[in-house]
């Protein structure tokens, strides 16, 4: 009886210990899984979510400003212009008439860039020439740079981005000194008080030749100033003479579902592979692609067919590539008549510091490593002709070339790390397959179960917690075993 009791007591102890160990294991796995989302890096986390949560119809089109955006009231002249700090993001507005002024205090060693994204309201009536102009000027009124961006032939309301720069380039006499500079933003395509725009701005979006009054509603602005430090050592000061300009082969693999972002700061991280999304007329989607030094990015976009065939929309689908400071690299557009359509960016040179000295604008813009942005817009007129959708969208992204060493900056950029891509990507695989972080493997190197990848990555991030729990587990088990031995010695069995 005692023996049975002894065995029963030992068995009860083992049962309790087993249950306790099971509970601890459950807690450990739960802790790892809870920590996994925080430990996942941006692109991997996005891809893991995309692989398990196919998107439904997108929300109503709108632009998402940065979460930490700062207010920057526009000044009507240089007096009273608010200062913009490189690395921060600002929100302002631009009236239909007049100019908006902002101030930069710059040193004499760093390049400065300011991207300005204007956001017309969705119901704004626009013409081909409607857009914004951005310039950087010194205190003598001399222009350091000037850039314009317009809505183009689609006349569809959408975010419009132009940029300004103060560059320290050899042989340039103006804008090379430290001091105060001004960012000047103004509307294009609309003459003050005339009710007409440049070119065909008097033509409405419906029938040709009709007069229309431009909207008096201000456009919201997002301003993103960036500082690029000098190099530790002098670099080559001439652009690339030759590069592989062959048309790249788009990757062919099973698409991975993603949900495009609604602004630059909320852009969805994607890499080489095939990605599927949904888009509604008037919507603009943002995607972020890391491109390292020496790598060549290419992209194509497919628009699915409509349920009906009802006319034709010019420049129905636009795709534009922007560099890390949001300067346009290249764009492409395609009309739509209800059947599936596809368009691709032309071949682009590898990313290199010396590209800034090239003559071609698209090559000049490929001067940084970092996050490049693919921005896709579906014209609002598509909804009038073919219905509100959503429409199927497929992105085919390839990152070719070979990773090279960076130029070697002497200081930190602002924002910090804007010209970095993190750990280097593997070299691309054979044509027709998705290398880098492969979309067919849910965005995780080597493929496999995304959930297990999350556990593994989360385990790394939660290592301290895991070791602590295991240590407590081991210590408690030893104490229980010692207690059972003492109990057995005090109560010997027959």
LINTAHU-V949321 format. One record per residue. N is the residue number from 1. RES is the residue in three letters. PSI is psi in whole degrees, -180 to 180 (999 if undefined). Layout:
[[N;RES;PSI] [N;RES;PSI]]
//
This chain:
[[1;UNK;-47] [2;UNK;-40] [3;UNK;-44] [4;UNK;-40] [5;UNK;-42] [6;UNK;-48] [7;UNK;-39] [8;UNK;-41] [9;UNK;-43] [10;UNK;-42] [11;UNK;-39] [12;UNK;-40] [13;UNK;-45] [14;UNK;-38] [15;UNK;-44] [16;UNK;-44] [17;UNK;-42] [18;UNK;-44] [19;UNK;-39] [20;UNK;-42] [21;UNK;-39] [22;UNK;-42] [23;UNK;-40] [24;UNK;-43] [25;UNK;-43] [26;UNK;-42] [27;UNK;-40] [28;UNK;-49] [29;UNK;-41] [30;UNK;-41] [31;UNK;-41] [32;UNK;-45] [33;UNK;-36] [34;UNK;-36] [35;UNK;-19] [36;UNK;-47] [37;UNK;-35] [38;UNK;-27] [39;UNK;-22] [40;UNK;136] [41;UNK;162] [42;UNK;-60] [43;UNK;-42] [44;UNK;-41] [45;UNK;-43] [46;UNK;-44] [47;UNK;-39] [48;UNK;-43] [49;UNK;-39] [50;UNK;-36] [51;UNK;-25] [52;UNK;-16] [53;UNK;85] [54;UNK;134] [55;UNK;146] [56;UNK;-163] [57;UNK;134] [58;UNK;161] [59;UNK;174] [60;UNK;142] [61;UNK;134] [62;UNK;157] [63;UNK;135] [64;UNK;112] [65;UNK;162] [66;UNK;145] [67;UNK;-34] [68;UNK;27] [69;UNK;143] [70;UNK;148] [71;UNK;142] [72;UNK;88] [73;UNK;135] [74;UNK;136] [75;UNK;149] [76;UNK;-2] [77;UNK;180] [78;UNK;-33] [79;UNK;124] [80;UNK;5] [81;UNK;131] [82;UNK;150] [83;UNK;139] [84;UNK;126] [85;UNK;125] [86;UNK;135] [87;UNK;-21] [88;UNK;166] [89;UNK;138] [90;UNK;152] [91;UNK;133] [92;UNK;-164] [93;UNK;157] [94;UNK;120] [95;UNK;161] [96;UNK;-37] [97;UNK;152] [98;UNK;-174] [99;UNK;158] [100;UNK;130] [101;UNK;141] [102;UNK;155] [103;UNK;144] [104;UNK;133] [105;UNK;109] [106;UNK;149] [107;UNK;-177] [108;UNK;17] [109;UNK;-17] [110;UNK;147] [111;UNK;146] [112;UNK;139] [113;UNK;144] [114;UNK;115] [115;UNK;138] [116;UNK;120] [117;UNK;119] [118;UNK;140] [119;UNK;94] [120;UNK;149] [121;UNK;157] [122;UNK;-25] [123;UNK;11] [124;UNK;135] [125;UNK;120] [126;UNK;163] [127;UNK;173] [128;UNK;-42] [129;UNK;-1] [130;UNK;131] [131;UNK;-151] [132;UNK;156] [133;UNK;137] [134;UNK;128] [135;UNK;155] [136;UNK;130] [137;UNK;151] [138;UNK;-176] [139;UNK;-13] [140;UNK;4] [141;UNK;4] [142;UNK;142] [143;UNK;126] [144;UNK;-33] [145;UNK;162] [146;UNK;137] [147;UNK;146] [148;UNK;156] [149;UNK;136] [150;UNK;167] [151;UNK;-21] [152;UNK;-164] [153;UNK;-25] [154;UNK;-28] [155;UNK;23] [156;UNK;129] [157;UNK;129] [158;UNK;161] [159;UNK;133] [160;UNK;126] [161;UNK;127] [162;UNK;165] [163;UNK;159] [164;UNK;160] [165;UNK;146] [166;UNK;103] [167;UNK;139] [168;UNK;95] [169;UNK;141] [170;UNK;137] [171;UNK;2] [172;UNK;121] [173;UNK;-34] [174;UNK;153] [175;UNK;33] [176;UNK;-4] [177;UNK;160] [178;UNK;151] [179;UNK;-160] [180;UNK;134] [181;UNK;162] [182;UNK;137] [183;UNK;124] [184;UNK;123] [185;UNK;135] [186;UNK;159] [187;UNK;148] [188;UNK;158] [189;UNK;-4] [190;UNK;118] [191;UNK;134] [192;UNK;123] [193;UNK;-4] [194;UNK;-26] [195;UNK;8] [196;UNK;158] [197;UNK;-177] [198;UNK;152] [199;UNK;-115] [200;UNK;25] [201;UNK;-15] [202;UNK;0] [203;UNK;129] [204;UNK;177] [205;UNK;-7] [206;UNK;-112] [207;UNK;149] [208;UNK;148] [209;UNK;-6] [210;UNK;146] [211;UNK;149] [212;UNK;149] [213;UNK;129] [214;UNK;149] [215;UNK;136] [216;UNK;-3] [217;UNK;132] [218;UNK;152] [219;UNK;137] [220;UNK;148] [221;UNK;144] [222;UNK;123] [223;UNK;133] [224;UNK;89] [225;UNK;142] [226;UNK;144] [227;UNK;129] [228;UNK;118] [229;UNK;167] [230;UNK;169] [231;UNK;154] [232;UNK;-37] [233;UNK;153] [234;UNK;143] [235;UNK;171] [236;UNK;139] [237;UNK;32] [238;UNK;149] [239;UNK;168] [240;UNK;138] [241;UNK;-32] [242;UNK;146] [243;UNK;164] [244;UNK;105] [245;UNK;15] [246;UNK;145] [247;UNK;121] [248;UNK;151] [249;UNK;122] [250;UNK;145] [251;UNK;145] [252;UNK;109] [253;UNK;173] [254;UNK;128] [255;UNK;147] [256;UNK;130] [257;UNK;133] [258;UNK;169] [259;UNK;112] [260;UNK;151] [261;UNK;171] [262;UNK;10] [263;UNK;173] [264;UNK;-47] [265;UNK;-20] [266;UNK;20] [267;UNK;141] [268;UNK;127] [269;UNK;122] [270;UNK;164] [271;UNK;-162] [272;UNK;134] [273;UNK;-165] [274;UNK;130] [275;UNK;137] [276;UNK;144] [277;UNK;180] [278;UNK;146] [279;UNK;146] [280;UNK;155] [281;UNK;135] [282;UNK;-3] [283;UNK;148] [284;UNK;128] [285;UNK;142] [286;UNK;133] [287;UNK;146] [288;UNK;127] [289;UNK;119] [290;UNK;129] [291;UNK;118] [292;UNK;172] [293;UNK;132] [294;UNK;-6] [295;UNK;151] [296;UNK;125] [297;UNK;139] [298;UNK;152] [299;UNK;145] [300;UNK;153] [301;UNK;136] [302;UNK;137] [303;UNK;128] [304;UNK;165] [305;UNK;158] [306;UNK;170] [307;UNK;-16] [308;UNK;162] [309;UNK;108] [310;UNK;73] [311;UNK;-155] [312;UNK;141] [313;UNK;123] [314;UNK;140] [315;UNK;50] [316;UNK;-38] [317;UNK;122] [318;UNK;140] [319;UNK;126] [320;UNK;137] [321;UNK;130] [322;UNK;149] [323;UNK;-178] [324;UNK;-25] [325;UNK;14] [326;UNK;25] [327;UNK;138] [328;UNK;135] [329;UNK;-58] [330;UNK;154] [331;UNK;165] [332;UNK;154] [333;UNK;157] [334;UNK;144] [335;UNK;170] [336;UNK;130] [337;UNK;19] [338;UNK;-21] [339;UNK;160] [340;UNK;142] [341;UNK;156] [342;UNK;145] [343;UNK;153] [344;UNK;152] [345;UNK;147] [346;UNK;163] [347;UNK;137] [348;UNK;148] [349;UNK;165] [350;UNK;155] [351;UNK;128] [352;UNK;146] [353;UNK;-39] [354;UNK;-9] [355;UNK;-25] [356;UNK;-16] [357;UNK;4] [358;UNK;167] [359;UNK;-33] [360;UNK;134] [361;UNK;-43] [362;UNK;-37] [363;UNK;-42] [364;UNK;-38] [365;UNK;-17] [366;UNK;50] [367;UNK;-7] [368;UNK;149] [369;UNK;164] [370;UNK;-159] [371;UNK;117] [372;UNK;151] [373;UNK;129] [374;UNK;120] [375;UNK;121] [376;UNK;130] [377;UNK;134] [378;UNK;121] [379;UNK;143] [380;UNK;-29] [381;UNK;-20] [382;UNK;-37] [383;UNK;-37] [384;UNK;-36] [385;UNK;-40] [386;UNK;3] [387;UNK;167] [388;UNK;-7] [389;UNK;-156] [390;UNK;162] [391;UNK;143] [392;UNK;139] [393;UNK;134] [394;UNK;126] [395;UNK;133] [396;UNK;111] [397;UNK;133] [398;UNK;139] [399;UNK;102] [400;UNK;-163] [401;UNK;-174] [402;UNK;139] [403;UNK;134] [404;UNK;165] [405;UNK;147] [406;UNK;173] [407;UNK;-18] [408;UNK;80] [409;UNK;146] [410;UNK;-15] [411;UNK;-176] [412;UNK;147] [413;UNK;169] [414;UNK;116] [415;UNK;156] [416;UNK;134] [417;UNK;9] [418;UNK;-25] [419;UNK;24] [420;UNK;154] [421;UNK;6] [422;UNK;-149] [423;UNK;140] [424;UNK;143] [425;UNK;152] [426;UNK;159] [427;UNK;150] [428;UNK;148] [429;UNK;-171] [430;UNK;153] [431;UNK;142] [432;UNK;-8] [433;UNK;154] [434;UNK;112] [435;UNK;-151] [436;UNK;-131] [437;UNK;110] [438;UNK;128] [439;UNK;-29] [440;UNK;-16] [441;UNK;27] [442;UNK;28] [443;UNK;13] [444;UNK;135] [445;UNK;133] [446;UNK;1] [447;UNK;-157] [448;UNK;180] [449;UNK;122] [450;UNK;-33] [451;UNK;-41] [452;UNK;-35] [453;UNK;-40] [454;UNK;-41] [455;UNK;-44] [456;UNK;-49] [457;UNK;-41] [458;UNK;-34] [459;UNK;-37] [460;UNK;-45] [461;UNK;-27] [462;UNK;27] [463;UNK;-44] [464;UNK;-43] [465;UNK;-42] [466;UNK;-46] [467;UNK;-38] [468;UNK;-47] [469;UNK;-43] [470;UNK;-38] [471;UNK;-45] [472;UNK;-41] [473;UNK;-49] [474;UNK;-46] [475;UNK;-43] [476;UNK;-42] [477;UNK;-41] [478;UNK;-43] [479;UNK;-40] [480;UNK;-41] [481;UNK;-42] [482;UNK;-39] [483;UNK;-39] [484;UNK;-38] [485;UNK;-42] [486;UNK;-39] [487;UNK;-37] [488;UNK;-38] [489;UNK;-35] [490;UNK;-23] [491;UNK;74] [492;UNK;147] [493;UNK;159] [494;UNK;999]]
//
